[in-house]
Amino acid sequence: MSETEVKVPNIGDFKDVEVIEVLVSEDQIIKKNDPLITIESDKSSVEIPSNFEGKIKTLKIKVGDKISEGDLILTLDSKSQINEAAEKKPEIEKEFRKIKVIKPEIEQTTKIQNRNTSHDISYASPKARKFARELGVDINQVVGSEKDGRVIEDDIKRFVSSKPKNIDKVKENKSNKIKNEFEHSDFGEIEIKDIPRVKKLSSTYLINSWTTIPHVTNHDEADITEMENFRSSLTNMYTGEKIKITPLAFIIKALVVSLKKFPSFNSSIDEIDTGKMTLKKYFHIGIAVDTPNGLMVPKIRNANNKKISLLSNELKEVSELCRNLKIDKKELFGGSMTITSLGGIGGSFFTPIINYPEVAILGVGKSQKKQIFINGKFQTRIMLPISLSYDHRIIDGAEAARFNNDLKENLGKNFAYKLAV
């Protein structure tokens, strides 16, 4: 029995590249060009195929190892196993034909077996594997729809949408995390502090949202020049004093108008039957409030029925209740859509995480004066950065772009004057 060494081929100028997946195991029979491992650099993920065939005798690397060209990946018992594989091929093909692909209903449990029926490793491109990792999905649990059970991104999306929203599963996944080889204290002085309770409570929901919802974010800018001029001109008709109203009150009102026009943004996926969606007839807008204890998201109830001045006052009240930890817990639930604003601090575009079980969230940056080319000449305009994250299972890119366009129009010159103060 001869032994063949399979080494890392020429991978360009990359050195010490991390192994992020091992796609084979010892005693597995492989063919030439079968993928062995996936490596990931700062720029891309790449599968390394085998240039030999045979039965794997010894696997020399594991996930997390750093490899370079020429490093040994595995050894093969090459000659005898090729003959053995040839003898078993009709039997293997016969068994493979018996496999049935069962479509997922609520929870997907069936796997497509790969070409070696004794293993449960899914075939997928590096791009699909990376997409699965970003969503926190074990790709080996996904049914592949392509030839030989190869998994593509659409398969991963279907798998995610079929999974129940079980927050307890997030806690179970913590045990699967890779432990650091060294302690932080090995490298210098450290301090251990408790994570604030509010942050600990919210982290579970954030992780659940990020790992179960396929997020997409559209970025745009809204011209709020007229709105800001109108806002700064507001005065008390009796005293002549200026009325201070936060821009967020105008954004809430504009958002409600867009939600009425695009009802899918004011919805949630049914937790029991994921093939159905719940359309909400109310307009309760969540507002992300920065507190010393962490982020809290109280709801402004029935925002569609409230004047701008009332919305502004209510924003101050609920923000104060949150900062003093006096907000009723119920007020943190039952929202239509959330607004998270960094305008008072700074920054432009970002990717806000959807406040589950909502399906969209609006991120607002700090407005700036810019030179905008309008009607053949440059004009100074006040531009507001907006970032719309949405659940791609419910909302597609075209609909999100139309929603942003409508919201920009609502914040524009023809809308601000229609709002009752």
C-alpha positions in Angstrom: 0.0 0.0 0.0 1.5 3.3 -1.1 1.1 6.6 0.7 0.6 9.9 -1.1 1.1 13.3 0.4 -1.4 16.1 -0.5 0.0 19.5 0.1 -1.1 23.1 -0.2 -0.7 24.2 -3.8 0.5 27.6 -5.0 -2.0 30.1 -3.5 -0.3 33.3 -4.7 1.4 35.6 -2.3 -0.6 34.6 0.7 1.1 33.1 3.7 -0.2 31.9 7.1 -3.8 31.8 5.8 -6.4 30.5 8.2 -8.2 27.3 7.7 -11.9 28.0 8.3 -13.4 24.6 7.3 -12.2 21.1 6.9 -14.4 19.4 4.3 -13.2 15.8 4.7 -12.3 13.3 7.4 -10.0 10.3 7.9 -11.0 7.1 6.1 -13.0 9.0 3.6 -12.5 8.2 -0.1 -11.9 11.2 -2.3 -11.5 11.8 -6.0 -9.3 14.3 -7.8 -10.6 17.9 -7.5 -12.8 17.1 -4.5 -12.6 20.1 -2.1 -10.5 19.4 1.0 -10.4 22.6 3.0 -11.6 26.2 2.9 -9.1 29.0 3.6 -9.9 32.6 4.2 -7.7 35.7 3.8 -8.6 39.3 4.3 -9.8 39.4 0.7 -11.6 36.1 -0.1 -12.5 32.5 0.8 -11.0 29.8 -1.3 -11.5 26.0 -1.4 -8.4 23.9 -1.8 -9.1 20.8 -4.0 -7.2 17.5 -4.0 -4.9 16.7 -6.9 -5.0 13.0 -6.1 -7.6 10.3 -5.3 -7.7 7.7 -2.7 -8.6 7.0 0.9 -7.6 9.5 3.5 -5.1 7.9 5.9 -4.1 10.9 8.1 -5.5 14.4 8.3 -2.8 16.8 9.3 -4.7 20.1 9.8 -7.7 21.4 11.6 -9.9 24.5 11.7 -7.9 27.5 12.9 -4.5 26.3 11.6 -2.4 28.7 9.6 -1.1 27.3 6.3 1.1 28.3 3.5 2.2 26.8 0.1 3.8 23.4 0.6 2.2 22.6 4.0 0.9 19.0 4.3 -2.9 18.7 4.3 -3.3 15.0 4.5 -1.9 11.6 3.4 -3.7 9.1 1.2 -3.6 5.3 0.9 -3.8 5.8 -2.8 -3.5 2.6 -4.9 -5.5 0.0 -3.0 -8.3 2.4 -2.2 -8.8 3.4 -5.9 -9.5 -0.2 -6.7 -11.7 -0.6 -3.7 -13.7 2.5 -4.6 -14.1 1.3 -8.2 -15.6 -2.0 -6.9 -18.0 -0.2 -4.6 -19.0 2.5 -7.0 -22.2 0.7 -8.4 -23.3 0.0 -4.8 -22.7 3.6 -3.7 -24.6 4.9 -6.7 -27.5 2.5 -6.0 -27.7 3.8 -2.4 -27.4 7.4 -3.5 -30.4 7.0 -5.9 -32.5 5.9 -2.9 -32.0 9.2 -1.1 -35.1 11.5 -1.2 -34.9 15.2 -0.7 -37.6 16.2 1.8 -38.7 19.8 1.5 -38.7 21.7 4.8 -41.9 22.7 6.5 -41.4 24.3 9.9 -38.0 22.9 10.7 -35.6 21.4 8.2 -33.8 18.2 9.4 -33.0 16.2 6.3 -29.6 16.5 4.7 -28.4 15.6 1.2 -25.6 13.1 1.5 -22.6 13.8 -0.6 -20.9 11.6 -3.1 -19.4 9.5 -0.2 -22.6 8.3 1.5 -20.9 7.8 4.9 -20.3 11.5 5.4 -22.6 14.5 6.1 -20.5 17.3 4.5 -22.4 19.6 2.2 -21.0 20.7 -1.1 -21.0 24.5 -1.5 -19.0 27.3 -2.9 -16.8 29.5 -0.6 -19.3 32.3 -1.2 -22.2 30.2 -0.1 -20.3 29.0 3.0 -19.3 32.5 3.9 -23.0 33.6 3.6 -24.0 30.7 5.9 -21.4 31.7 8.5 -22.6 35.3 8.5 -26.1 34.1 9.2 -24.9 31.7 11.9 -26.1 28.7 9.8 -24.5 25.2 9.9 -24.3 24.6 6.2 -24.3 20.8 6.7 -27.9 21.1 7.9 -29.0 22.8 4.6 -30.6 20.8 1.8 -28.9 21.6 -1.5 -31.0 22.1 -4.6 -28.2 21.9 -7.2 -26.6 18.8 -8.7 -25.2 16.3 -6.2 -26.9 18.3 -3.4 -24.7 21.4 -3.8 -25.8 24.2 -1.6 -26.4 27.7 -3.0 -27.4 31.0 -1.3 -31.1 30.5 -2.0 -31.0 27.2 -0.2 -29.5 28.9 2.9 -32.2 31.6 2.7 -35.0 29.0 2.6 -33.4 27.2 5.5 -33.3 30.4 7.6 -36.9 31.2 6.8 -38.0 27.7 7.7 -36.5 27.8 11.2 -38.6 28.8 14.2 -37.5 32.0 16.0 -36.2 30.2 19.1 -34.1 32.4 21.3 -33.1 29.4 23.5 -31.2 28.0 20.5 -28.9 31.1 20.6 -27.9 30.2 24.1 -27.2 26.6 23.1 -24.9 27.8 20.3 -22.6 29.6 22.9 -21.2 26.2 23.8 -19.9 25.7 20.3 -17.7 28.8 20.2 -14.0 28.3 19.8 -12.1 29.0 23.1 -9.1 31.3 22.9 -5.8 29.4 23.3 -4.4 32.2 25.6 -5.9 34.3 28.4 -6.1 38.1 27.9 -4.0 38.5 31.0 -1.1 36.7 29.3 -0.4 39.8 27.4 -0.8 42.5 30.0 -2.9 44.1 32.7 -6.7 43.7 32.4 -9.8 44.6 34.3 -13.0 42.4 34.6 -16.3 44.3 34.8 -19.9 43.2 34.6 -21.7 43.9 31.4 -24.7 46.2 32.2 -27.9 44.3 32.7 -29.7 46.1 29.9 -27.0 45.1 27.5 -27.0 41.5 28.6 -30.8 41.3 28.1 -30.7 43.0 24.7 -27.7 40.9 23.4 -29.8 37.7 23.2 -32.4 39.5 21.0 -29.7 41.1 18.9 -28.0 37.8 18.2 -31.3 36.1 17.4 -32.2 38.9 15.0 -28.8 38.9 13.2 -28.7 35.1 12.9 -32.3 34.5 11.8 -33.1 37.5 9.6 -31.3 37.9 6.3 -30.4 41.6 6.6 -29.9 43.9 3.7 -29.3 47.7 4.0 -30.0 50.4 1.5 -28.3 53.8 2.0 -29.5 57.1 0.7 -29.7 60.8 1.5 -32.8 62.9 2.0 -32.9 66.7 1.3 -34.4 68.2 4.5 -33.6 71.9 3.7 -37.2 73.0 3.8 -38.0 70.9 6.7 -35.2 72.4 8.8 -36.0 75.9 7.7 -39.6 75.3 8.7 -38.6 73.7 12.1 -36.3 76.6 13.0 -39.0 79.2 12.1 -41.6 77.8 14.6 -42.6 80.3 17.3 -45.2 80.5 20.0 -48.0 82.7 18.6 -48.6 84.4 22.0 -45.1 84.9 23.3 -43.1 85.0 20.1 -40.6 82.5 21.6 -39.1 79.8 19.4 -40.6 76.4 19.7 -37.9 73.7 19.9 -39.0 70.5 18.2 -36.6 67.6 17.6 -36.1 66.6 14.0 -36.9 63.0 15.1 -40.5 64.1 15.5 -40.7 65.0 11.8 -39.0 61.8 10.8 -41.5 59.7 12.8 -44.4 61.5 11.1 -42.8 61.0 7.6 -42.1 57.4 8.4 -45.8 56.7 9.3 -46.9 58.1 5.9 -44.5 55.7 4.1 -45.6 52.8 6.2 -49.2 53.4 5.2 -48.1 53.3 1.5 -45.9 50.2 2.0 -47.7 48.0 4.5 -45.2 45.1 4.2 -42.7 47.2 6.2 -45.3 47.3 9.0 -45.4 43.5 9.4 -43.9 40.4 11.0 -43.3 36.8 9.9 -45.7 34.4 11.6 -43.7 32.5 14.2 -45.7 29.3 13.8 -46.4 29.3 10.1 -43.4 31.0 8.4 -45.3 31.0 5.1 -47.6 33.7 6.5 -47.0 37.3 7.6 -48.9 39.5 10.1 -49.8 43.0 8.7 -50.2 45.5 11.5 -52.9 48.1 11.3 -51.4 50.2 14.1 -48.4 52.6 13.9 -46.2 52.2 17.0 -42.8 53.6 16.2 -39.8 52.3 18.2 -37.1 54.8 19.1 -33.6 53.7 20.1 -32.6 55.5 23.3 -29.0 55.7 24.4 -28.8 55.3 28.2 -25.9 54.8 30.6 -27.1 51.2 31.0 -27.3 50.4 27.3 -29.7 50.8 24.4 -33.4 50.7 25.0 -36.2 50.9 22.4 -39.5 52.3 23.8 -42.5 52.7 21.4 -44.3 55.9 20.5 -47.9 54.5 20.3 -50.3 55.6 17.6 -47.9 58.0 16.1 -50.3 58.5 13.1 -52.8 60.3 15.4 -50.4 62.7 17.1 -49.3 66.2 16.2 -45.6 67.0 15.8 -45.4 69.0 19.1 -47.0 66.1 21.0 -44.5 63.6 19.4 -41.6 65.8 20.4 -42.8 66.0 24.0 -43.4 62.3 24.2 -40.0 61.6 22.9 -38.5 63.5 25.8 -40.7 61.8 28.3 -40.0 58.2 27.2 -36.2 58.9 26.8 -36.1 60.2 30.4 -38.0 57.1 31.7 -35.5 54.8 29.9 -32.5 56.6 31.3 -33.9 56.3 34.8 -34.9 52.6 34.2 -38.6 53.5 35.0 -40.0 52.5 31.6 -42.7 49.9 31.7 -41.3 46.7 30.1 -44.4 46.3 27.9 -43.5 49.6 26.2 -40.4 47.9 24.7 -42.5 45.5 22.7 -45.2 45.6 20.0 -43.7 48.0 17.5 -44.3 48.6 13.8 -40.8 49.8 12.8 -37.8 51.3 14.7 -35.8 54.5 14.1 -32.2 54.6 15.5 -30.6 58.0 15.2 -26.9 58.9 15.6 -27.6 62.5 14.4 -26.9 64.0 17.8 -23.5 62.3 18.1 -22.2 62.2 14.5 -21.6 59.8 11.7 -23.3 59.2 8.4 -24.3 55.7 7.1 -24.3 52.4 9.1 -26.1 49.1 9.2 -28.7 49.0 12.0 -29.8 45.6 13.2 -33.6 44.9 12.8 -35.5 45.0 16.1 -37.1 41.5 15.9 -39.9 40.6 15.3 -40.1 43.8 13.1 -38.9 43.5 9.5 -37.3 46.9 9.0 -35.3 49.6 10.8 -34.3 53.1 9.8 -30.9 54.4 10.7 -30.4 58.2 10.7 -27.0 59.9 10.6 -26.0 63.5 11.1 -27.3 66.0 8.6 -24.7 68.1 6.7 -24.8 71.1 4.3 -23.7 70.0 0.8 -23.4 71.5 -2.6 -26.1 69.7 -4.7 -26.5 70.2 -8.5 -30.1 71.1 -9.1 -31.6 72.6 -12.3 -28.3 73.3 -13.9 -26.5 74.9 -10.9 -25.1 74.0 -7.5 -27.1 74.9 -4.5 -26.4 74.5 -0.7 -28.8 71.9 0.7 -29.1 70.2 4.1 -28.8 66.4 3.4 -29.7 63.7 5.9 -28.0 60.3 5.6 -30.5 57.4 6.0 -29.8 53.7 6.2 -32.7 51.3 5.8 -32.1 47.7 6.9 -34.9 45.2 6.0 -35.7 41.5 6.1 -35.1 40.1 2.7 -37.6 37.3 3.2 -40.4 39.9 3.1 -38.9 43.0 1.4 -36.8 43.0 -1.8 -34.3 45.6 -3.0 -36.6 47.3 -5.4 -39.4 47.8 -2.8 -36.8 49.1 -0.3 -35.6 51.7 -2.9 -39.1 52.8 -3.5 -39.7 53.1 0.2 -36.6 55.3 0.6 -37.7 57.5 -2.3 -41.1 57.9 -0.7 -39.6 58.7 2.7 -37.3 61.3 1.1 -40.3 62.9 -0.5 -42.1 63.0 2.8 -39.2 64.7 4.4 -38.9 67.2 1.5 -40.1 70.6 0.8 -43.7 69.6 0.0 -44.3 67.7 3.1 -43.1 69.7 6.2 -45.7 72.4 5.8 -48.6 69.9 5.8 -47.8 68.7 9.3 -49.8 70.1 12.1 -47.5 71.4 14.9 
